[in-house]
């Protein structure tokens, strides 16, 4: 399904107004973030995943542990 939208002036910025049906289909609303990825000259718009600071910190710790003990983890995986 194709959707069209115009770029409009909003205050001192420019913005895109998205149809309600598209927002519902994408499951996004006011305050949510969208990602724009360019592939083959075309942009793909997707909802950005919510960032959980606690999860990000846990992943940071996980990466440091796996980097530090990569040889031991490789042996345990055998």
C-alpha positions, -999 to +999 in steps of 0.1 A: +000+000+000+015+033-010+010+065+011+018+100+000+026+130+023+037+166+018+066+183+036+052+212+055+067+241+075+062+235+113+075+265+132+111+270+120+115+234+109+101+212+082+080+181+089+061+153+073+025+147+084+016+110+082-019+096+077-035+081+108-040+047+090-002+045+084+006+054+120-017+027+132-003+002+108+033+010+119+022+011+156+038+045+162+025+077+177+036+111+190+070+110+205+081+078+188+112+078+166+114+065+130+146+053+113+153+061+077+176+036+059+188+042+023+192+010+002+194+010-036+185+046-038+152+041-019+145+050+017+129+025+041+111+040+071+108+018+102+099+025+138+131+028+159+133+003+187+129+017+222+162+021+240+163+007+275+193+022+294+194-008+317+195-032+288+222-012+271+243-012+302+238-050+305+249-055+269+280-033+275+290-056+304+282-087+283+305-075+255+334-067+279+331-102+295+329-120+261+359-100+249+379-107+280+371-144+281+366-153+244+391-181+245+375-198+275+340-193+261+352-209+228+365-239+247+333-242+267+313-242+235+330-273+222 
